[in-house]
Amino acid sequence: MKSTITVGILCYNEKNLIWSCLQNLLPWADKIIISDGTMHGTISGCELSADELCKPSTDGTLECVNNAANEYSNVFTMHLHNIPIMVEKDVRNIQYSMSDTDYFMIVDCDEIWDSPELKKLTDFLTDLRGKDATIRNFNFFYDGEHYIDQRHKRIFRMIPNRLFYGNNEMAGEEYIEIPDDIFYFHYGFVDKEKVKQRCRLYDTPYYDYCGSWWYKSIYLKYDGTNFDELCAKNGGTFHLFGKKHPGYGNWIINQKAIKHPEHIGHYLRRLGIDASYRSS
């Protein structure tokens, strides 16, 4: 019997990405729960104090999300508007508690799944037998060609009264690795302005990481040839948290021929990135 799955998405001012994110998930997921609103400790809420109220998106994201919920029976909204500021893990826990499927999967607005990978994931989940799982992703940089080949914790089995204790960490974890031929695309580092905002967040007291230093001295100075040099400056890793946390591990930058999903093309072209298909 096919395993059922709920997808949880958090968004704020993601009009340019939300539909690309949803496009292939809609016919695949049994339930999609979308939460709109600012959160403390995220890019959208990096300057918000814990006693402020969550604010709705202002760029048309909310209208797009509401239209999807009205049109598709498997889309549900859980808007975080005019309630005390929450942190990401708290929203994840509410989404998780609303799920009545076999698995819960985290998807961010800047993560894009393609149909062939979702088909393979469906087949694999049928045999996963109640384990949590990490999934491979290609995390692209601002030229749309260089990327980090990495894994994220994204799929969690449904267990009553289980809780996230971090943004992507749950109690009672027992992870397996989903095979490498099942992957998704991550575009969180292609928009220079968004990365700059993220680094502003990491300069706030909520976090204690590299912040804007990494953006100016590592990210913006990467030219495709100086990876080792910049790693040496950042404590041995290209990762955002490397200078303060050198044990995080080295990121390996790849430039293999990867085929971008067609429905992300409009976003990449808007950023001045060549979104044409390359041989895979």
C-alpha positions in Angstrom: 0.0 0.0 0.0 1.3 3.5 -0.9 2.5 5.5 2.1 0.7 8.8 2.6 2.6 12.1 3.2 1.9 15.6 4.5 4.1 18.5 3.2 4.7 21.4 5.6 5.7 24.7 4.1 6.5 28.0 5.9 6.5 31.2 3.8 6.7 35.0 4.0 6.9 37.3 1.0 7.8 34.4 -1.4 5.5 35.3 -4.3 8.3 34.6 -6.8 8.9 31.1 -5.5 5.8 29.7 -3.9 4.1 28.5 -7.1 7.3 26.9 -8.5 7.6 25.1 -5.1 4.0 23.9 -5.2 3.8 23.0 -8.9 4.9 19.3 -8.7 3.9 18.8 -5.1 0.2 19.4 -5.7 -0.6 16.1 -7.6 1.8 14.2 -5.4 1.3 15.0 -1.7 -1.8 13.8 0.2 -1.9 17.0 2.3 0.0 20.3 2.0 -0.1 22.7 5.0 1.2 26.2 4.2 1.8 28.7 7.0 2.2 32.4 6.1 3.7 35.0 8.4 6.8 36.4 10.1 8.5 34.4 12.7 11.1 35.3 15.3 14.6 34.1 14.4 14.1 33.8 10.7 15.0 36.2 7.8 11.6 37.8 7.9 11.6 38.3 11.6 15.3 38.9 12.4 14.6 42.3 13.9 11.3 41.4 15.7 11.1 41.0 19.4 9.2 38.1 21.0 6.4 40.3 22.2 5.4 41.5 18.6 2.7 40.1 16.5 3.2 37.9 13.4 2.6 39.9 10.2 1.2 38.6 6.9 3.1 38.6 3.6 2.8 41.9 1.7 4.0 41.0 -1.8 1.1 38.8 -3.1 2.2 35.5 -1.5 -0.9 35.4 0.7 -3.2 35.7 -2.3 -1.3 32.9 -4.1 -1.5 30.6 -1.1 -5.2 31.3 -0.5 -6.0 30.7 -4.2 -4.2 27.3 -4.1 -6.2 26.3 -1.0 -9.4 27.3 -2.7 -8.5 25.4 -5.9 -6.9 22.2 -4.5 -8.5 20.0 -2.0 -5.2 18.8 -0.5 -3.9 22.3 0.3 -4.6 23.8 3.7 -3.5 27.1 5.2 -2.5 27.9 8.8 -1.8 31.6 8.7 0.3 33.1 11.5 -1.3 36.6 11.6 -1.8 38.8 14.6 -0.7 36.3 17.1 2.4 36.5 19.3 5.7 35.9 17.4 6.5 32.2 17.1 9.8 30.4 16.3 10.1 28.0 13.4 10.0 24.8 15.4 6.8 25.8 17.1 5.1 26.2 13.7 6.5 22.9 12.5 5.0 21.3 15.6 1.5 22.7 14.8 1.8 21.5 11.2 2.9 18.1 12.4 0.0 17.8 14.8 -2.4 18.6 11.9 -1.1 15.7 9.9 -3.0 12.4 9.6 -0.6 10.7 7.2 2.2 8.2 7.5 5.0 10.8 7.0 5.6 14.5 7.4 8.0 16.2 5.0 9.5 19.6 5.3 9.7 21.7 2.1 11.0 25.3 2.0 9.8 27.8 -0.5 13.2 27.9 -2.1 13.3 24.1 -2.6 12.0 22.6 -5.9 11.1 19.0 -6.5 10.8 17.6 -10.0 8.3 15.0 -11.0 10.7 12.0 -11.7 12.2 12.4 -8.2 8.8 12.5 -6.5 7.8 9.3 -8.3 10.9 7.6 -7.0 10.4 9.0 -3.6 6.9 7.6 -3.5 8.2 4.1 -4.3 10.9 4.3 -1.7 8.6 5.6 1.1 6.4 2.5 0.6 9.4 0.4 1.8 10.8 2.9 4.4 8.9 1.1 7.2 8.6 3.8 9.8 12.1 5.5 9.7 13.0 9.2 9.5 15.1 10.0 6.5 17.6 12.5 5.1 17.4 13.5 1.4 20.1 14.7 -1.0 19.8 18.2 -2.5 21.7 20.4 -4.9 22.2 23.8 -3.2 22.9 26.3 -5.9 25.0 29.5 -5.6 24.3 32.8 -7.4 25.6 31.8 -10.9 23.2 28.9 -11.1 26.0 26.5 -11.9 28.1 26.0 -8.8 26.3 24.1 -6.1 26.8 22.1 -2.9 25.8 18.5 -2.9 24.5 17.8 0.6 21.8 16.1 2.7 19.1 17.5 4.9 16.7 16.0 7.4 13.4 16.3 5.7 11.1 13.2 6.2 9.7 12.2 9.6 7.5 9.4 10.5 4.2 10.2 12.3 4.2 9.3 16.0 1.6 10.7 18.5 2.8 13.5 20.8 6.2 13.8 19.0 7.8 17.2 18.8 10.4 19.2 16.9 13.1 20.5 19.3 14.9 22.4 16.5 13.9 23.7 13.0 14.6 20.3 11.4 15.2 18.0 14.4 12.6 15.8 16.1 12.7 13.7 19.3 13.2 10.0 18.8 15.2 10.4 15.6 16.2 7.3 13.7 17.4 8.4 10.3 18.2 6.5 7.2 19.6 7.9 3.9 17.3 8.0 1.0 19.2 6.8 -2.1 21.3 9.4 -4.0 19.2 9.1 -7.2 16.3 10.8 -5.3 17.0 14.5 -4.7 15.6 18.0 -4.8 16.9 21.4 -5.8 17.7 24.2 -3.3 17.8 27.8 -4.4 18.4 29.5 -1.1 21.8 31.0 -2.1 21.0 32.3 -5.6 19.5 35.6 -4.7 22.3 37.8 -3.3 19.9 40.2 -1.5 18.2 37.3 0.3 21.5 35.9 1.3 22.5 39.4 2.6 19.3 39.5 4.7 20.1 36.0 6.1 23.5 37.2 7.1 21.9 40.2 8.8 19.9 37.6 10.8 23.1 35.8 11.8 24.5 39.1 13.1 21.6 39.4 15.7 21.7 38.2 19.3 19.3 35.4 18.4 22.3 33.6 16.7 26.0 33.7 17.2 27.4 32.9 13.8 29.5 34.7 11.1 26.8 37.1 9.8 27.7 39.7 7.3 31.4 38.8 7.4 30.7 35.6 5.5 28.6 37.4 2.9 31.2 40.0 2.1 34.4 38.0 2.5 33.3 34.5 1.3 30.1 34.4 -0.6 30.6 37.5 -2.8 34.2 36.7 -3.4 33.7 33.2 -4.7 34.5 33.1 -8.5 34.4 29.4 -9.2 38.2 29.0 -8.8 39.1 30.2 -5.3 37.2 27.7 -3.1 40.2 26.4 -1.2 41.5 29.9 -0.5 38.1 31.1 0.9 37.7 27.9 3.0 41.1 28.6 4.6 39.8 32.1 5.6 36.6 30.6 7.0 38.1 28.0 9.4 38.3 25.2 6.8 34.8 25.3 5.4 32.7 27.3 2.9 29.7 27.0 5.1 28.1 30.0 6.6 28.8 28.9 10.2 32.3 27.8 9.5 34.3 30.5 11.2 32.6 30.0 14.5 31.9 26.3 14.1 34.8 24.8 12.1 33.6 21.3 13.0 30.5 21.8 10.9 32.3 20.2 8.0 33.7 21.3 4.6 31.3 22.1 1.8 32.4 20.8 -1.6 31.5 23.0 -4.5 30.4 21.2 -7.7 30.0 22.3 -11.2 28.6 19.2 -12.9 25.9 19.4 -15.6 22.7 19.6 -13.6 19.3 20.1 -15.3 17.3 22.8 -13.5 13.5 22.1 -13.2 11.7 23.9 -16.0 9.3 25.7 -13.6 12.1 27.5 -11.7 13.3 29.1 -15.0 11.3 32.3 -14.6 12.9 32.9 -11.1 16.4 32.3 -12.2 16.1 34.5 -15.3 14.7 37.3 -13.1 18.0 37.1 -11.1 20.0 37.3 -14.3 20.9 33.6 -14.2 21.1 31.4 -17.2 18.2 29.0 -16.7 18.7 27.1 -19.9 18.9 23.3 -19.7 22.3 21.6 -19.7 22.9 18.0 -20.3 22.7 15.8 -17.2 
